[in-house]
């Protein structure tokens, strides 16, 4: 059994909770309200720049040339495809349901404040990008962060919830976190985690951030799903 398989076996309950959350289930079904989706996207966008810095930290600590190039290529994908989606989806929701947003989440319009749960997550990213000295730790963080997103997409494809006719604001986000390319990216991260967790110390650091990231992801989903003013 690989090290990542052991992690998933030990922490199966929390991981399953993260990939079967009502927010992502409703997003995949096309029933997530515009308010909840808008709050989720505005909050998720706050991770963007700090997330890029975490990628930079991974590249700086990585000892393998092929892995460095793969990490660098993914930065380009994030800066283009994901960034474009955020801008288009947020603009679309604002143009179609501005009055609803003004009523239910006015603070999220414009420069939205980070929700407490989101700020706590951002604090972890900042700590990793500024202070982390372990490639095993940072690559595990990137792995589980992406594995959760691949996981909720796969879960909802398996339950046949996702329909091809979903509007762009739902379908494009699902496409960005599923399919062969994204699956290959997550597999690369998994292989990297397994490659570098050969010592007790690296496994200790890896498991700690694995658990912490899942807990923060669930709290992030919870906060966005229930948010109303």
N, C-alpha and C positions, 0 to 999 in steps of 0.2 A: 504493500500500500504506500502510495506517495505521501509526502508530508502534507500537501494541500488536501488530499483525501482524508487524512487524519483530522485536520482542522475542521473540515465540513462534517465529519462524523461526530466529533465532540460537540460542535456548536450548531448541530442541525436544526434545533428548535428555533433559535434566533435567526438563522439564515432563512429558514422557510418563512418566518414572519416577515422578513424584509422583502421577499419576492412575491408575497401574496397579500400585500397591503391594499386596503380599499381604494386608496388614491390611484395606484397604478392599475388595479383591476378595473376601476371605473374609466380611467383614461383609455385603456385598451378596448373597453366596451363602447366608448364614445358617449358615456353618460356623465362624465365628470363635468361639473358646472363650469361655466366660463370664469366665475369668480375664483373657484379653487384652482383651476388651471392657471389663471393669470397670477395668482399669489405664488403658486409653485414655480412658475417660470421666472418671475421677478426675483424670487429668493434664490433659485438655482443659478441665475446669472451672477449672483454675488460671489459664487465660488470660482468664477471664470479665471480671473487674473491670478489669484492665489494658486489655483489648480495648475496653471502653466508653470508657476514657480516650482511646484512640487515635481513636475516633469523635469525641469531644469536641474533640480537637486538629484533626481534619479540618474540623469545623464552624467552629472559631475562625479557621482559615486560609483558608477558602473565600471566594471573591469573587463567588459567584453565588447569588442568593436562592433560586431553584428547587432548586439542588443542596443548599443548606443544609437546606431543608425535607425533601427526600428522605432525606438522611442522618439527620435527626432522627426521621423515621418508622421507619427501620430499627432505631434504638435500641430503640424500643418493641417491635418484633418479637422482638429478641434477649432483652429482659428478660422477655418473656412466654412465647412458644412454645418457644424454645431452653432457657430456664431450667427450664420445666416438664418438658421431656423429660429433662434431666439428673437431676432429682430422682426422677422416676418410674422411669427405667431403672435407676439405681443401686440404688434401693430394691428393685426387682423381682429383680435379680441377687442382692443380699444375702439376700433372703428365701428364694430357691430354692436357692442354692448357697453358703451361708455356710461350711460345712465345707471345701469346695474352696478358697474364698478364704483361709481361715485357714491352709491347708496350702501354697498356692502363692504367695500375695502378702499375707501378714499385715500388712506395713507400709502397705499401701494402704487398710486399714480405718481408719475415723476420719479424723483430719486427716493425710492422706498427704503425705509429703515430695515435693517436686518432683524428678523425675529430672534428672540433669545436662543432658541434651539439652533438656529442657523449660525448665529455668532459663535456659539460654542463649537460648532463644527469648523467654522472658519479659523477659530483659534488653534485647532489641531493642525490644519493645513499650514498655518503660519509657523507653528512650532516645528513642523517637519521641514519646511523650506528654509527656516533660519538656523535650526539647531541640530537636525538629524545628522548623524555620522555613520549610520548603518544602511547600506544598500538593501540588506534583507528587510529592514523595517519599511523603507520607502516603497520598495517594489511590492511588498505585501499590501500596503495601503492602496496603491494603484490597482492591484489585482482585485481586491475584495470590493472596492468601489465600483469597478467595471463589471465584476461578476454579478453583483446585485442587479445592475441594470440589464445585463443579458438574461439574468434569471427571471425577472418579472416579465420580460418579453416572451421568453420561452414558455413560461408557465401559462400565459394567456393564449399563446398559439396552441399549446397542448390541450387546453380546455375549449378550444375553438370559439373563443370570445371575439377575436379580432376579425373584422370583416374588411374586405378590400375597398368597400365604399366609404370608409371613415373619412371625415374631413381632414384637410392638411394639418390642422393644428394638433390632431391626435396621431394621424398615420405617419407623418414625417418623423415625429419623435420616436415612434416604435421602430421605424426603418433604420434610424440612426443607431439603434441599440439591438439590432438583430441581424440575421443574414450571415453569409459566409465570411465577409471581411471582418465584421465585428467579432464573430466567434473566433476567428483566427487570431485577432488581436488579444482577446482574453486568454486564449490558449498559450500565446507567447508569454503573457504575464505569469500565468500559472507555471509554465516551464521554468521561468526565471526564478520564481519563488522556490521551486523544488531544487534548482541548481545551487542556490546560495544558502539554504537552510540545513547545512550539514553539521553544524555545531550546536551545542546546547544553548549558548548565548544567542545565536542568531534565531533559533527556534523560539526562545523566550521573547525576544523583541518582536518577532513576526506574529506570534499568537496574540500578544497584548494589543497590537495595533489592529489586527484582524477583528477582535472582539469589539474594540472601541469604535471602529468605523461602522460596523453593523449597527451597534446601538445608536450611534449618532444619525445614521441614515434613517432608521425607523422613527426617531424623534423628529427629524426633518419632515418626513412624510406626514406624521401625525399633526404637526404644527400647521402645515400648509392646508391639510384637508379640513381641519376644523376652524380655520381662521375666519372670523367675521368681526366687523366693528359695530 
